[in-house]
């Protein structure tokens, strides 16, 4: 039993459009962060790294998933995927999730230890970025080399995959729970500008993480129920695959929501984003002409002359 041709075309079109949007939005996000000096501060390094990982998710992981899985579901391909293909499918989503966990820890440190956080160097952030990618590469190698189904009929791959997801989720939840308690329940006698900026950035990244996890959880939950329980055993093959497809679409959508939130919650990012477009395409009122001066009132001229 396979999907109809109309369903196959629809699924392929949905994932292709989603891939294009992910690559485009995250590429523009990277350009915006590079263009504006204020957005190139070291606390944004992990955000830029997340955008790079998400862009590669849309450029490699999702197209490979669409090409191989949908073709298999539509009975147009019955071969096996090579290790390299499987590796490219998993390494970038893993990097994205690890980076979300790293951002949560970094924000918790910035909120709970603000004075120590100020002396953190750019080199430290570069080490964290390298560590994120190195860990993702290593985990991806492990994931693609273990069998999906072992001799006992169990799925070691998905047990390990869900264990990684649970550990990442635990790190994110604990980090943001601690900083939320600090922000909303702690005392802040000196509400200076730097503290307010860090708090606003923390709230924005918290919202980014929450929405990313909401997009990511349906696939994790359905995968766990399918391989870890008998909940879906009574459903037909087509119904299982349809649920799996919906979970995959939401799973990759977590790489799409971040640029939208940056544009809606970060004015500096929004201005940098608008400045990427030619002046005739920019909205009136968002970008002021260079060297624009306010008119001098008559009484001000009189005061200056006297």
C-alpha positions as CSV (number, residue, x, y, z in Angstrom):
1,X,0.0,0.0,0.0
2,X,1.4,3.4,-1.0
3,X,0.3,7.0,-1.2
4,X,-1.6,8.3,-4.2
5,X,0.2,10.5,-6.7
6,X,-1.6,13.6,-5.6
7,X,-0.6,13.0,-2.0
8,X,3.0,12.4,-3.1
9,X,3.1,15.7,-5.0
10,X,1.5,17.6,-2.1
11,X,4.0,16.2,0.4
12,X,7.0,17.0,-1.9
13,X,5.7,20.5,-2.6
14,X,5.2,21.2,1.1
15,X,8.7,20.1,2.1
16,X,10.3,21.9,-0.9
17,X,8.6,25.2,0.0
18,X,9.5,24.8,3.6
19,X,13.2,24.1,2.7
20,X,13.4,27.2,0.5
21,X,11.8,29.4,3.2
22,X,14.2,28.0,5.9
23,X,17.3,28.7,3.8
24,X,16.1,32.1,2.7
25,X,15.1,33.4,6.1
26,X,18.1,32.2,7.9
27,X,20.5,33.4,5.2
28,X,19.0,36.9,5.5
29,X,19.2,36.6,9.3
30,X,23.0,35.9,9.1
31,X,23.5,38.9,6.7
32,X,21.5,41.2,9.1
33,X,23.6,40.1,12.1
34,X,26.8,40.6,10.2
35,X,25.8,44.0,8.8
36,X,24.9,45.8,12.0
37,X,27.7,46.3,14.5
38,X,25.5,46.2,17.6
39,X,24.3,42.7,16.6
40,X,27.9,41.5,16.3
41,X,28.4,41.5,20.0
42,X,29.8,38.3,21.4
43,X,26.5,37.4,23.1
44,X,25.0,37.0,19.6
45,X,27.6,34.5,18.4
46,X,25.5,31.5,19.4
47,X,22.4,33.1,17.8
48,X,24.3,33.4,14.5
49,X,25.6,29.9,14.9
50,X,22.0,28.7,15.4
51,X,21.0,30.5,12.2
52,X,23.8,28.8,10.3
53,X,22.7,25.4,11.6
54,X,19.1,26.1,10.7
55,X,20.0,27.2,7.2
56,X,21.9,23.9,6.7
57,X,18.8,22.1,8.0
58,X,16.8,23.6,5.2
59,X,19.6,23.2,2.6
60,X,20.5,19.6,3.3
61,X,18.5,17.7,6.0
62,X,15.0,18.4,4.8
63,X,15.6,18.0,1.1
64,X,17.3,14.6,1.7
65,X,14.4,13.6,3.9
66,X,11.9,14.6,1.3
67,X,13.8,12.9,-1.5
68,X,14.3,9.6,0.1
69,X,11.3,9.2,2.5
70,X,8.6,10.5,0.2
71,X,10.0,8.4,-2.7
72,X,9.9,5.4,-0.5
73,X,6.4,6.1,0.6
74,X,5.3,6.6,-3.0
75,X,7.0,3.3,-4.1
76,X,9.3,5.0,-6.5
77,X,12.5,4.0,-4.7
78,X,13.4,0.9,-2.8
79,X,17.1,1.3,-2.3
80,X,19.1,1.9,0.9
81,X,20.5,5.2,2.0
82,X,24.3,5.5,2.3
83,X,25.9,6.5,5.6
84,X,26.8,9.9,4.2
85,X,23.2,10.6,3.3
86,X,22.0,9.6,6.7
87,X,24.7,11.6,8.4
88,X,23.7,14.8,6.5
89,X,20.1,14.2,7.4
90,X,20.8,14.2,11.2
91,X,23.9,16.3,11.9
92,X,22.4,19.7,11.3
93,X,19.2,19.2,13.3
94,X,21.4,17.8,16.1
95,X,23.6,20.9,15.9
96,X,20.5,23.2,16.1
97,X,19.2,21.5,19.2
98,X,22.6,21.5,20.9
99,X,22.9,25.2,20.1
100,X,19.5,25.9,21.7
101,X,20.7,24.1,24.8
102,X,24.0,26.1,24.7
103,X,22.0,29.4,24.3
104,X,19.9,28.5,27.4
105,X,23.0,27.9,29.5
106,X,24.7,31.1,28.3
107,X,21.6,33.1,29.1
108,X,21.3,31.6,32.5
109,X,24.9,32.5,33.2
110,X,24.4,36.0,31.9
111,X,21.4,36.5,34.2
112,X,22.6,34.7,37.3
113,X,26.2,35.8,37.2
114,X,26.1,39.2,35.3
115,X,29.5,40.5,36.6
116,X,31.3,37.3,35.7
117,X,29.5,37.2,32.4
118,X,30.9,40.6,31.4
119,X,34.5,39.3,31.5
120,X,33.8,36.3,29.2
121,X,35.9,36.7,26.1
122,X,35.1,36.1,22.4
123,X,37.5,33.2,22.5
124,X,35.2,31.4,24.9
125,X,32.2,31.8,22.6
126,X,34.3,30.5,19.7
127,X,35.2,27.4,21.8
128,X,31.5,26.8,22.5
129,X,30.6,27.0,18.8
130,X,33.3,24.5,18.0
131,X,32.2,22.3,20.8
132,X,28.6,22.4,19.5
133,X,29.6,21.3,16.1
134,X,32.1,18.7,17.3
135,X,29.5,17.1,19.6
136,X,26.9,17.1,16.8
137,X,29.3,15.4,14.4
138,X,30.2,12.8,16.9
139,X,26.5,12.1,17.8
140,X,25.6,12.0,14.1
141,X,28.3,9.3,13.5
142,X,26.9,7.2,16.4
143,X,23.3,7.6,15.2
144,X,24.0,6.5,11.6
145,X,26.2,3.6,12.5
146,X,23.8,1.8,14.9
147,X,21.0,-0.3,13.4
148,X,17.5,1.1,13.3
149,X,16.1,-2.3,14.3
150,X,18.2,-4.8,16.3
151,X,18.0,-8.6,16.4
152,X,15.3,-8.4,19.2
153,X,13.1,-6.3,17.0
154,X,13.7,-3.1,19.1
155,X,14.9,0.2,17.7
156,X,18.2,1.2,19.4
157,X,18.4,4.2,17.1
158,X,15.2,5.8,18.3
159,X,15.8,5.0,21.9
160,X,19.2,6.7,21.7
161,X,17.7,9.6,19.7
162,X,14.9,10.2,22.3
163,X,17.5,10.0,25.1
164,X,19.4,12.8,23.4
165,X,16.2,14.8,23.0
166,X,15.2,14.3,26.7
167,X,18.7,15.4,27.9
168,X,18.7,18.5,25.7
169,X,15.2,19.4,26.9
170,X,16.2,18.9,30.5
171,X,19.2,21.3,30.1
172,X,17.0,23.9,28.4
173,X,14.2,23.7,31.0
174,X,16.4,23.9,34.0
175,X,18.4,26.8,32.6
176,X,15.4,28.9,31.7
177,X,13.6,28.0,35.0
178,X,16.6,29.4,36.9
179,X,16.8,32.6,34.9
180,X,13.0,33.1,34.9
181,X,13.1,32.9,38.7
182,X,15.9,35.4,38.8
183,X,14.2,37.8,36.3
184,X,10.7,37.8,37.8
185,X,11.4,37.0,41.5
186,X,14.8,38.4,42.2
187,X,15.7,41.9,43.3
188,X,17.4,44.2,40.8
189,X,18.5,47.4,42.7
190,X,20.5,48.7,39.7
191,X,18.4,48.5,36.6
192,X,21.0,50.0,34.3
193,X,21.0,49.9,30.5
194,X,23.2,46.9,30.1
195,X,21.0,44.8,32.5
196,X,17.8,45.8,30.7
197,X,19.4,44.8,27.3
198,X,20.5,41.5,28.6
199,X,17.1,40.8,30.1
200,X,15.3,41.8,26.9
201,X,17.6,39.5,24.9
202,X,17.0,36.7,27.3
203,X,13.3,37.0,27.0
204,X,13.5,37.0,23.2
205,X,15.7,33.9,23.1
206,X,13.4,32.2,25.7
207,X,10.5,32.8,23.3
208,X,12.6,31.5,20.4
209,X,13.5,28.3,22.3
210,X,9.9,27.7,23.5
211,X,8.5,28.0,20.0
212,X,11.3,25.9,18.6
213,X,10.5,23.1,21.1
214,X,6.8,23.3,20.4
215,X,7.6,22.7,16.7
216,X,10.0,19.9,17.6
217,X,7.9,18.0,20.2
218,X,5.2,16.5,17.9
219,X,7.8,14.5,15.9
220,X,9.6,13.4,19.1
221,X,6.4,12.3,20.7
222,X,5.0,10.5,17.7
223,X,8.4,8.7,17.2
224,X,8.5,7.7,20.8
225,X,4.9,6.4,20.7
226,X,5.5,4.5,17.5
227,X,8.7,2.7,18.5
228,X,8.3,2.6,22.3
229,X,4.6,1.7,22.7
230,X,1.8,-0.1,20.9
231,X,-0.4,3.0,20.6
232,X,-0.1,3.2,16.8
233,X,-0.2,-0.6,16.2
234,X,-3.9,-0.5,15.4
235,X,-3.6,2.2,12.8
236,X,-3.0,1.5,9.1
237,X,0.3,2.0,7.4
238,X,-0.9,5.0,5.5
239,X,-2.2,6.7,8.7
240,X,1.1,6.1,10.5
241,X,3.0,7.6,7.6
242,X,0.7,10.6,7.4
243,X,1.2,11.3,11.2
244,X,4.9,10.9,10.6
245,X,4.9,13.4,7.8
246,X,3.0,16.0,9.9
247,X,5.6,15.5,12.6
248,X,8.5,15.9,10.2
249,X,7.0,19.2,8.8
250,X,6.7,20.6,12.3
251,X,10.1,19.3,13.3
252,X,11.8,21.2,10.4
253,X,9.6,24.2,11.0
254,X,11.5,24.9,14.3
255,X,14.3,26.2,12.0
256,X,11.9,28.6,10.4
257,X,10.3,30.4,13.3
258,X,13.6,31.9,14.7
259,X,14.1,34.7,12.0
260,X,10.4,35.7,12.3
261,X,10.8,36.2,16.1
262,X,14.0,38.1,15.7
263,X,12.3,40.5,13.3
264,X,9.3,41.0,15.6
265,X,11.1,41.2,19.0
266,X,14.5,42.8,18.2
267,X,14.3,46.4,16.8
268,X,18.0,46.5,16.0
269,X,17.7,43.3,14.0
270,X,14.6,44.7,12.3
271,X,16.4,47.8,11.2
272,X,19.4,45.8,10.0
273,X,17.0,43.6,8.1
274,X,15.3,46.5,6.4
275,X,18.6,48.1,5.5
276,X,19.5,45.0,3.4
277,X,16.9,46.0,0.8
278,X,17.2,48.8,-1.7
279,X,15.8,52.2,-0.6
280,X,12.8,52.0,-2.9
281,X,11.7,48.8,-1.2
282,X,12.1,50.1,2.4
283,X,9.1,51.1,4.3
284,X,8.8,54.8,4.9
285,X,9.6,55.8,8.4
286,X,11.9,52.9,9.2
287,X,15.1,54.2,7.7
288,X,16.0,57.9,8.0
289,X,18.1,59.7,5.4
290,X,21.7,60.2,6.3
291,X,22.7,63.6,7.7
292,X,19.1,64.6,8.1
293,X,18.8,67.7,10.3
294,X,15.9,69.0,12.2
295,X,14.7,72.6,11.2
296,X,15.8,75.3,13.5
297,X,13.0,77.3,15.1
298,X,12.9,81.1,14.8
299,X,13.3,81.7,18.5
300,X,16.3,79.4,18.5
301,X,18.0,81.5,15.8
302,X,17.2,84.7,17.8
303,X,18.8,83.1,20.9
304,X,21.9,82.1,19.0
305,X,22.3,85.5,17.4
306,X,22.0,87.2,20.8
